[in-house]
Amino acid sequence: MTAKKRFGQNFLHSSRVIEDIISAVAPRQNETILEIGPGRGSLTQLLAERTANLIVIEIDRDLIPLLKKQLPSGVNIINADILDYPIDDLPAPLRVVGNLPYNISTPLLFRLFEYCERLTDMTLMLQAEVVDRMVATPGSRVYGRLSVMTQYYCQIEKIMAVPASAFTPRPKVESAVARLQPHKTKPAKADNIVVLSKILIQAFGQRRKTIRNSLGGCLNADELRSIDLDPKLRAENLSVENYTDCANFVSRRDQ
């Protein structure tokens, strides 16, 4: 099967990397695992050997016959776009594994976060740059909205780097595998996640400005000081808890 550019396909072929991912996931027979984007099924076949409850969602209908031929009959193969598929219809608790297409990785991550209460963990292959942003801490030049939202919902760990040579066709970027485990208790709780998201977009959309200016449309300097934030700070200086405080102040003030 030839990789299709419109689906962002890069097929993983390195047996070493595949074995390392399987070891990291450590699937068990009684678990339900969802694999996103199985492609040619190189990782899927090993997952199928280790769990009796495997669901795969593949957008490319041309790959479905290949998957059906290679995989045991008990594997639930779904031809769908994961960005549209009703994840609520899948059994919980659910473990997620995937080599995410780089062209949809960020919107897909945000969609998965919405279902964190149904997920045990996620082991995901992503562009290395995206993983670096996800694990970044305040003060880092790559710390941003994705960092805050990832860490709001999950504990995250970068578990391995993956070279471009592990894929066919070879991508122009390096990759990495990250493990995300939804918090049992969040580090801070937002009253309204939509408000939190809007504040992050506003803050990091003007990250070179002080928060007095970037957040001026929703919080003035006195209000920032009332939640113990220096108006002279910049977006990358605020923690997950700081942003949650901002969102909760706005939500409660505007009720």
N, C-alpha and C positions, 0 to 999 in steps of 0.2 A: 504494500500500500504506500502510495506517495503522500508525503505530508502536505497538508493543505494550509496555505498561508492564512486564509480567512479565519481558520479556527486556532491559529497560533500553535500549530502542532510541531513538537520536537519530541521524537520517540526515544525514550530511555532504553539503552541497550547494554550498558555496563553491568555485567553480572555482579561485580564487587559492590557497586553502588546499590543495586537492587537488594542484595543480601544484607547490606548495612541498614537499609531502610526497614526491611523486615525485622531485623534484630531490634531496631529502635521502637517499632510498633509493638512487637512481641504479642501478636494476636493469639486469642484463646478460642477454643471451640464454641463456648457458650455466648460469645460476644456478637453483637451485630455491627458490621463494619460497612461503611459507605465509601466506595472509591469514586472520586470525581475524575473524569477523563482518563479511563483505562488505556486508551490508545490501542496498541497491538496486543496488550494483555501480558506483557513481560512481568510486571509486578503482580498483576491480578492472579496469575496462575499460582504463585506462591501463597498469596492471601487465601485463595480458595482451598489450598491444602491444609490450612491451619484454622479455618473457622467454617462452621456450618451455615452461617447466616451472613452471606456477602451480597451486597447490593452495589451495582455499578451503574453510573449514569454517564452516557457517552452521547455527545451532540452529533457526531458524524455517522449518519446512517450507513455509509459504506463500510464502516468497521464492524457493524453489528453481526453480519454473518460470520466474520472471522472469530469474533468473541464467542459466539454460540458454538462454533466448531471446536474451539480450544478449551472452553471451560466446562466444568461439570454442570449437569442439567439443573442442579439446585441453585445455581447462582442466578439472582434476579437481575437481568440485563434490561436497562431502561434507555431507550433512545429519546433524549430530551436535552433541553438547555437548562443547566443547573441554575441559571439566573432567574428562570421562570418556574422551575419545578416546585410544587408545594411540599417543602421539607416536613411540614407538619404531618403529612400522610405517612411518613416513614416511622418505623418503630423506634422507641426510645427505651433506655439510653443508647446513644449511637456514637460510634467512633468514626472519625473522618480521616481518610487518607487521600492524597492527591498530588499529582504533578500539575499544578494549576497553569493554564495558558496565561502567558505573561500579559496578553492584551486585555484580560478581564480580571486580573488578580485582585486589584484593589476593590472594585465593586463587589466581587465575590466574597472577599473577606468581610466587608461590611454586612453583606447579606447573612453570612454564617454567624456573625456576632449576634444577630437578632434571635438566633435559635440556641444560644449558649446553654440555656436551662435544659435543653434536650440532649446536649453533647457531653460525652465523657472527656474527650480530648480530640485534637486535630494534629496530624503529622503531615506537613505540607511542604512540597518543593516549590520554591519561588525564585524569582530573580534575586541574586545576592543583595543587590541594592535595596530591594523592598524589605528583605529580612533585616538589613542594617537599620532601616528606618523604624521597623517595628520594635526592635530591641533598644533603640536609642533612648538615652536618659536626658533630663533637662540640662541645658548647656551645650549639648552637641549640635553641630551645624545641620545634622540630618534629622534632628528631633522635630516632629511636627504633628499634624492632625492624626495621621495613621498611628504614630507612636502612642499618643494619648488614648485613642479609642481602643487599640489593641490591649494596652495595659489596664484600661478601665474594665474590660471584660475578662481578660485572661492573664495567667502567668505564662511567660514566653521564654523559650530557650532556643538558641541557635545550636543545632546538634551536629551539623556537618556541612562542609563545603563540597560542591559538586562541580567538576570541571566541564567546560563546554564539550570536551571530547567524549563525554558519556552519552551524548545524544546524536540522533540522526533525524534530520540534518543538524549539523553543528550550529548552535545559536551564536550570536555575536556577543553574548554576555555570559558571565558566570552565574551559577545557581547556588542555592543553599537550601537545606532542609531545616525547618523549624518545628518545634513541638509547642502547641498552645493548649493549656489546660484551663478551662473556665474556672473563675474564682468561685469557691463555695460561699465566701463572704467577700464582697467587693471592697477594695481599699477605701472607696467613698461611694455614696449612692446618690445619683442624680434624680431629682424629683421629676424631671422631664428630659428625656434623652434628646428630643428634637431641639430643645433650647441649648443643651450642651453642644450639639453638633453645629448649630448656627454660630455659637460663640467661638468655637474652634476655627471654623471657616473664616470668620471675621479676623480673628487674631493672627492666624498664619497666612492669611491673604495679604497682610501688610506686616510681615514679620520684622522688617527693618525698623519699624516705628516702635515707640514706647506703647505700652498697653493703654496709657492715658489717651493716646490718639487712635490706635487700632481698635480699641473697644469703646471709644467715645460715644458711639451710637447707642450703646446699651448700658454702659456703666460710666459714671463720671468719676473724677479723682477722689472726691470725698467718699463715694460708695466703695471704691477700691480700697481705700484706707480702712473703711469699716470692717472689711474682711481680711485685714492684715496684709494687704498687698501694696507694695510701693508702686505708684503710678509710673515711675521711671523705668520699671522693668520692661523687658521685651518678651515676646511670645515664647521664645525658647527657654526662658528662665522659670516658667510656671510648671508646677507638677500636676499630676492627674488630680490630686486633691484640691489644688488651687483652682483648676478649671471647673471642678465640680462645685466648689464654693461659689464661683462666679455665676454658674448656671442656676444654682438654687436661690441665690439672692435675687436674680432677675425673675425667676418663676414665682417666688413668694411675693415680691414687690408688685408684680403685675396681675396678681390674682383678683 
